[in-house]
Amino acid sequence: MDHKITTHWKGGLTFESDNPSGKFVTMDTDVMGEERKGLSPKAMMLSSLAGCSAIDVILMLEKMKVEIDDLKIEVSGELTDEHPKYYHSVLVDYHFYGSDLNKKKCERAVNLSVEKYCGVMEMFRRFATINFNIHYHIVLTK
């Protein structure tokens, strides 16, 4: 499958990029000290990693008939010191929230995403070391 996007300069260091779905995203940087209007391209890479894996995890949990109240994924990346700067190591923290979490199935869903299904994770593996943690947060119901 081929994807094609078009990125259009909006002035300064702000760009708008379309998406194969027809949606738009604004990108910029703080290099020139201007007001930020969007995400930096490198931060969007981390967001793409989280989004790809989150979709996998939610779809697998639904297939396993596992209910959770919420899922939050935090991704941090460490850049190289020299140009071109790229992420050489990435840490992905999966946070599951619920009153009766099935930890075994949540862990299975994460492992399947990390090891098999998340294409963005596989792309990152080509240039970065990836580690991940799973955190469970019990939500008490009243």
Sequence and secondary structure as in RCSB ss.txt:
>XXXX:A:sequence
MDHKITTHWKGGLTFESDNPSGKFVTMDTDVMGEERKGLSPKAMMLSSLAGCSAIDVILMLEKMKVEIDDLKIEV
SGELTDEHPKYYHSVLVDYHFYGSDLNKKKCERAVNLSVEKYCGVMEMFRRFATINFNIHYHIVLTK
>XXXX:A:secstr
      EEEEETTEEEEE TTS EEEE  STT     SB HHHHHHHHHHHHHHHHHHHHHHHTT   SEEEEEE
EEEE SSSS  EEEEEEEEEEEESS  HHHHHHHHHHIIIII HHHHHHHTTSEEEEEEEEEE    
